[in-house]
């Protein structure tokens, strides 16, 4: 699983960070960033929850 942020869509609401802070962080630029792109098995469900809960669909998941 690979995850990325579509910067143009992100509004920096922090929902992804609140759901999975091991992978997402809202940085000083006001948008979320992927801070750990090696998604371990135990985090996959949280990453999917974050993506599904993103109000602007800014999280993109690709199954590798």
VEXLOMI-642403 format. One record per atom (N, C-alpha, C): residue in three letters; chain; atom name; z, y, x. Coordinates in pm, 1 decimal. Atoms other than C-alpha are relative to their C-alpha. Last residue first. Example, Ala and Ser with C-alpha at 12.3 -4.5 7.8 and 13.67 -1.06 7.14 Angstrom:
<recs>
<residuo Ser cadena A atomo N z -6.0 y -119.0 x -82.0>
<residuo Ser cadena A atomo CA z 714.0 y -106.0 x 1367.0>
<residuo Ser cadena A atomo C z 73.0 y 109.0 x -77.0>
<residuo Ala cadena A atomo N z 0.0 y -119.0 x 89.0>
<residuo Ala cadena A atomo CA z 780.0 y -450.0 x 1230.0>
<residuo Ala cadena A atomo C z 0.0 y 120.0 x 90.0>
</recs>
This chain:
<recs>
<residuo Unk cadena A atomo N z 73.9 y 40.2 x -119.6>
<residuo Unk cadena A atomo CA z -447.4 y -201.7 x 120.4>
<residuo Unk cadena A atomo C z -0.7 y -149.8 x 14.7>
<residuo Unk cadena A atomo N z -48.8 y 130.9 x -41.4>
<residuo Unk cadena A atomo CA z -351.7 y -87.2 x -227.5>
<residuo Unk cadena A atomo C z -86.5 y -47.7 x 116.0>
<residuo Unk cadena A atomo N z 109.9 y 91.8 x -27.8>
<residuo Unk cadena A atomo CA z -422.4 y 281.4 x -254.6>
<residuo Unk cadena A atomo C z 61.2 y -130.6 x 47.7>
<residuo Unk cadena A atomo N z -35.6 y 129.1 x -57.2>
<residuo Unk cadena A atomo CA z -173.0 y 510.2 x -419.8>
<residuo Unk cadena A atomo C z -126.1 y -82.8 x 18.2>
<residuo Unk cadena A atomo N z 107.2 y 98.8 x 3.8>
<residuo Unk cadena A atomo CA z -240.6 y 878.0 x -482.9>
<residuo Unk cadena A atomo C z 45.1 y -126.4 x 73.0>
<residuo Unk cadena A atomo N z -26.8 y 113.6 x -89.2>
<residuo Unk cadena A atomo CA z 37.7 y 1116.8 x -568.5>
<residuo Unk cadena A atomo C z -108.7 y -104.2 x -20.5>
<residuo Unk cadena A atomo N z 28.3 y -36.4 x -138.9>
<residuo Unk cadena A atomo CA z -62.5 y 1457.5 x -707.3>
<residuo Unk cadena A atomo C z 21.2 y -115.5 x 98.2>
<residuo Unk cadena A atomo N z 76.6 y 111.4 x -57.1>
<residuo Unk cadena A atomo CA z -87.1 y 1342.3 x -1069.4>
<residuo Unk cadena A atomo C z -40.5 y 25.7 x 144.9>
<residuo Unk cadena A atomo N z 135.1 y -48.5 x -30.0>
<residuo Unk cadena A atomo CA z 33.9 y 1684.9 x -1186.4>
<residuo Unk cadena A atomo C z -89.4 y -107.2 x 62.0>
<residuo Unk cadena A atomo N z 58.7 y -73.8 x 112.6>
<residuo Unk cadena A atomo CA z 354.8 y 1586.1 x -1365.4>
<residuo Unk cadena A atomo C z -142.0 y 49.4 x 24.8>
<residuo Unk cadena A atomo N z 47.7 y -128.9 x -50.7>
<residuo Unk cadena A atomo CA z 438.5 y 1315.8 x -1109.3>
<residuo Unk cadena A atomo C z -71.2 y 76.1 x -111.5>
<residuo Unk cadena A atomo N z -78.7 y -111.0 x 51.4>
<residuo Unk cadena A atomo CA z 629.0 y 1045.7 x -1295.9>
<residuo Unk cadena A atomo C z -46.2 y 136.8 x 45.5>
<residuo Unk cadena A atomo N z 13.6 y -4.5 x 145.5>
<residuo Unk cadena A atomo CA z 370.1 y 770.4 x -1249.0>
<residuo Unk cadena A atomo C z 74.3 y 118.0 x -61.5>
<residuo Unk cadena A atomo N z 139.3 y -33.2 x 33.3>
<residuo Unk cadena A atomo CA z 345.7 y 846.3 x -878.6>
<residuo Unk cadena A atomo C z -18.4 y 13.0 x -151.1>
<residuo Unk cadena A atomo N z 23.3 y -139.9 x -36.8>
<residuo Unk cadena A atomo CA z 723.5 y 855.3 x -835.0>
<residuo Unk cadena A atomo C z -141.3 y 43.2 x -38.1>
<residuo Unk cadena A atomo N z -72.1 y -82.9 x 97.8>
<residuo Unk cadena A atomo CA z 764.6 y 529.9 x -1026.8>
<residuo Unk cadena A atomo C z -22.2 y 148.6 x 27.8>
<residuo Unk cadena A atomo N z 77.7 y 4.4 x 123.9>
<residuo Unk cadena A atomo CA z 494.1 y 369.4 x -810.9>
<residuo Unk cadena A atomo C z 65.7 y 82.5 x -109.5>
<residuo Unk cadena A atomo N z 120.4 y -80.8 x -24.3>
<residuo Unk cadena A atomo CA z 672.9 y 484.3 x -496.3>
<residuo Unk cadena A atomo C z -86.9 y 3.5 x -125.6>
<residuo Unk cadena A atomo N z -39.6 y -141.3 x 5.9>
<residuo Unk cadena A atomo CA z 1001.6 y 347.3 x -633.3>
<residuo Unk cadena A atomo C z -119.4 y 92.7 x 22.7>
<residuo Unk cadena A atomo N z -28.0 y -33.1 x 139.6>
<residuo Unk cadena A atomo CA z 841.4 y 7.4 x -704.5>
<residuo Unk cadena A atomo C z 38.9 y 147.1 x -14.6>
<residuo Unk cadena A atomo N z 124.6 y -8.7 x 78.0>
<residuo Unk cadena A atomo CA z 688.0 y -8.7 x -358.1>
<residuo Unk cadena A atomo C z 24.6 y 40.3 x -145.1>
<residuo Unk cadena A atomo N z 22.4 y -136.7 x 48.3>
<residuo Unk cadena A atomo CA z 1011.7 y 74.7 x -176.0>
<residuo Unk cadena A atomo C z -121.0 y 12.5 x -91.8>
<residuo Unk cadena A atomo N z -111.5 y -43.0 x 85.0>
<residuo Unk cadena A atomo CA z 1149.0 y -279.3 x -122.5>
<residuo Unk cadena A atomo C z -17.1 y 142.0 x -55.1>
<residuo Unk cadena A atomo N z -0.6 y 70.8 x 128.7>
<residuo Unk cadena A atomo CA z 810.0 y -401.4 x 2.5>
<residuo Unk cadena A atomo C z 109.3 y 51.9 x -93.4>
<residuo Unk cadena A atomo N z -58.8 y 133.4 x -4.4>
<residuo Unk cadena A atomo CA z 795.6 y -144.0 x 278.8>
<residuo Unk cadena A atomo C z 9.5 y -56.6 x -141.1>
<residuo Unk cadena A atomo N z -79.0 y 28.6 x 118.9>
<residuo Unk cadena A atomo CA z 560.1 y 149.3 x 254.4>
<residuo Unk cadena A atomo C z 48.5 y -144.9 x 4.9>
<residuo Unk cadena A atomo N z -10.2 y 145.8 x -1.5>
<residuo Unk cadena A atomo CA z 445.0 y 251.0 x 600.4>
<residuo Unk cadena A atomo C z 94.2 y -41.0 x -112.4>
<residuo Unk cadena A atomo N z 117.2 y 59.2 x 64.0>
<residuo Unk cadena A atomo CA z 340.7 y 608.0 x 524.2>
<residuo Unk cadena A atomo C z -5.7 y -151.8 x 12.3>
<residuo Unk cadena A atomo N z -2.1 y 137.8 x -48.5>
<residuo Unk cadena A atomo CA z 685.6 y 749.8 x 585.0>
<residuo Unk cadena A atomo C z -115.8 y -72.2 x -66.7>
<residuo Unk cadena A atomo N z -69.2 y -0.1 x -129.3>
<residuo Unk cadena A atomo CA z 714.1 y 1126.9 x 553.5>
<residuo Unk cadena A atomo C z 9.2 y -139.6 x 60.5>
<residuo Unk cadena A atomo N z -38.3 y 137.9 x -25.2>
<residuo Unk cadena A atomo CA z 456.4 y 1165.8 x 277.3>
<residuo Unk cadena A atomo C z 62.0 y -2.5 x 139.3>
<residuo Unk cadena A atomo N z 68.5 y 68.0 x -109.6>
<residuo Unk cadena A atomo CA z 455.4 y 1534.9 x 199.2>
<residuo Unk cadena A atomo C z 50.0 y -142.9 x 6.3>
<residuo Unk cadena A atomo N z -52.7 y 128.7 x -45.3>
<residuo Unk cadena A atomo CA z 545.1 y 1733.7 x -109.6>
<residuo Unk cadena A atomo C z -86.2 y -56.4 x 112.1>
<residuo Unk cadena A atomo N z 65.2 y 117.7 x 55.7>
<residuo Unk cadena A atomo CA z 452.3 y 2096.6 x -144.6>
<residuo Unk cadena A atomo C z 60.0 y -125.9 x 60.2>
<residuo Unk cadena A atomo N z -7.5 y 7.1 x 145.1>
<residuo Unk cadena A atomo CA z 641.4 y 2421.9 x -106.5>
<residuo Unk cadena A atomo C z -72.5 y -116.8 x -62.7>
<residuo Unk cadena A atomo N z 123.2 y -57.9 x 55.4>
<residuo Unk cadena A atomo CA z 539.1 y 2504.3 x 250.7>
<residuo Unk cadena A atomo C z -7.8 y -13.3 x -151.6>
<residuo Unk cadena A atomo N z -10.7 y -146.2 x 9.8>
<residuo Unk cadena A atomo CA z 900.8 y 2449.7 x 357.1>
<residuo Unk cadena A atomo C z -124.5 y 66.1 x -57.7>
<residuo Unk cadena A atomo N z -19.4 y -74.8 x -124.5>
<residuo Unk cadena A atomo CA z 865.9 y 2075.4 x 288.3>
<residuo Unk cadena A atomo C z 5.9 y 150.7 x -27.5>
<residuo Unk cadena A atomo N z 59.2 y -131.4 x 22.9>
<residuo Unk cadena A atomo CA z 911.3 y 1872.4 x -27.2>
<residuo Unk cadena A atomo C z 37.3 y 84.9 x 120.7>
<residuo Unk cadena A atomo N z -86.3 y -115.1 x -27.7>
<residuo Unk cadena A atomo CA z 985.5 y 1523.4 x 101.0>
<residuo Unk cadena A atomo C z -77.7 y 126.9 x -29.5>
<residuo Unk cadena A atomo N z 47.3 y -133.9 x 34.3>
<residuo Unk cadena A atomo CA z 846.9 y 1185.0 x -2.2>
<residuo Unk cadena A atomo C z 102.6 y 107.0 x 35.0>
<residuo Unk cadena A atomo N z 145.3 y -13.4 x -18.2>
<residuo Unk cadena A atomo CA z 881.7 y 832.7 x 143.3>
<residuo Unk cadena A atomo C z -47.0 y 143.9 x -19.1>
<residuo Unk cadena A atomo N z 37.3 y 70.5 x -122.5>
<residuo Unk cadena A atomo CA z 1252.9 y 757.2 x 192.2>
<residuo Unk cadena A atomo C z -147.2 y 19.0 x 33.2>
<residuo Unk cadena A atomo N z -13.5 y -91.0 x -114.6>
<residuo Unk cadena A atomo CA z 1331.4 y 1026.2 x -64.9>
<residuo Unk cadena A atomo C z -31.4 y -67.5 x 133.0>
<residuo Unk cadena A atomo N z 14.7 y 82.9 x -120.1>
<residuo Unk cadena A atomo CA z 1196.6 y 804.6 x -342.3>
<residuo Unk cadena A atomo C z 2.1 y 87.7 x 125.7>
<residuo Unk cadena A atomo N z 21.0 y 140.6 x 33.3>
<residuo Unk cadena A atomo CA z 1272.6 y 926.1 x -695.4>
<residuo Unk cadena A atomo C z -1.7 y -88.1 x 123.8>
<residuo Unk cadena A atomo N z -117.6 y 47.1 x 71.7>
<residuo Unk cadena A atomo CA z 1423.6 y 1264.2 x -608.8>
<residuo Unk cadena A atomo C z -9.1 y -149.2 x -31.4>
<residuo Unk cadena A atomo N z -110.0 y 8.9 x -97.0>
<residuo Unk cadena A atomo CA z 1152.7 y 1319.9 x -350.0>
<residuo Unk cadena A atomo C z 127.4 y -52.1 x -65.7>
<residuo Unk cadena A atomo N z 28.1 y 114.5 x -87.2>
<residuo Unk cadena A atomo CA z 884.2 y 1239.9 x -606.1>
<residuo Unk cadena A atomo C z 111.8 y -20.0 x 102.3>
<residuo Unk cadena A atomo N z -25.5 y 124.2 x 73.0>
<residuo Unk cadena A atomo CA z 1038.3 y 1471.9 x -864.7>
<residuo Unk cadena A atomo C z -22.5 y -120.8 x 89.2>
<residuo Unk cadena A atomo N z -102.0 y 82.3 x -62.6>
<residuo Unk cadena A atomo CA z 1053.1 y 1756.5 x -614.3>
<residuo Unk cadena A atomo C z 30.7 y -130.2 x -70.6>
<residuo Unk cadena A atomo N z -113.6 y 9.7 x 92.6>
<residuo Unk cadena A atomo CA z 869.4 y 2015.9 x -825.6>
<residuo Unk cadena A atomo C z 112.5 y -88.5 x 54.0>
<residuo Unk cadena A atomo N z -127.8 y 0.2 x -71.2>
<residuo Unk cadena A atomo CA z 646.8 y 2105.7 x -532.9>
<residuo Unk cadena A atomo C z 121.5 y -10.9 x -88.1>
<residuo Unk cadena A atomo N z -69.0 y -125.4 x 33.3>
<residuo Unk cadena A atomo CA z 345.1 y 2202.3 x -743.2>
<residuo Unk cadena A atomo C z 139.5 y 5.3 x 62.2>
<residuo Unk cadena A atomo N z -145.5 y -1.2 x -12.0>
<residuo Unk cadena A atomo CA z 114.5 y 1938.5 x -594.6>
<residuo Unk cadena A atomo C z 57.5 y 138.6 x -31.2>
<residuo Unk cadena A atomo N z -65.0 y 29.2 x 127.9>
<residuo Unk cadena A atomo CA z -241.0 y 1923.6 x -728.2>
<residuo Unk cadena A atomo C z 151.1 y 20.1 x 4.4>
<residuo Unk cadena A atomo N z 44.5 y -97.9 x 100.5>
<residuo Unk cadena A atomo CA z -422.9 y 2093.7 x -440.3>
<residuo Unk cadena A atomo C z 70.3 y -19.4 x -133.9>
<residuo Unk cadena A atomo N z -65.3 y -130.0 x -17.5>
<residuo Unk cadena A atomo CA z -217.1 y 1894.6 x -189.3>
<residuo Unk cadena A atomo C z -36.6 y 100.5 x -108.2>
<residuo Unk cadena A atomo N z 115.5 y -86.6 x 20.7>
<residuo Unk cadena A atomo CA z -326.9 y 1553.6 x -316.8>
<residuo Unk cadena A atomo C z 55.5 y 142.6 x -3.4>
<residuo Unk cadena A atomo N z -18.0 y -111.2 x 93.2>
<residuo Unk cadena A atomo CA z -37.1 y 1360.9 x -166.8>
<residuo Unk cadena A atomo C z -130.6 y 77.7 x -8.0>
<residuo Unk cadena A atomo N z 29.7 y -134.3 x -51.0>
<residuo Unk cadena A atomo CA z -87.6 y 1023.2 x -3.2>
<residuo Unk cadena A atomo C z 23.5 y 101.0 x -111.4>
<residuo Unk cadena A atomo N z -28.4 y -106.8 x 94.6>
<residuo Unk cadena A atomo CA z 24.4 y 662.9 x -39.1>
<residuo Unk cadena A atomo C z -31.5 y 133.5 x 65.6>
<residuo Unk cadena A atomo N z 5.2 y -130.1 x -66.4>
<residuo Unk cadena A atomo CA z -95.6 y 344.8 x 123.3>
<residuo Unk cadena A atomo C z 23.3 y 106.4 x -106.4>
<residuo Unk cadena A atomo N z 0.0 y -118.2 x 84.5>
<residuo Unk cadena A atomo CA z 0.0 y 0.0 x 0.0>
<residuo Unk cadena A atomo C z 0.0 y 124.1 x 88.6>
</recs>
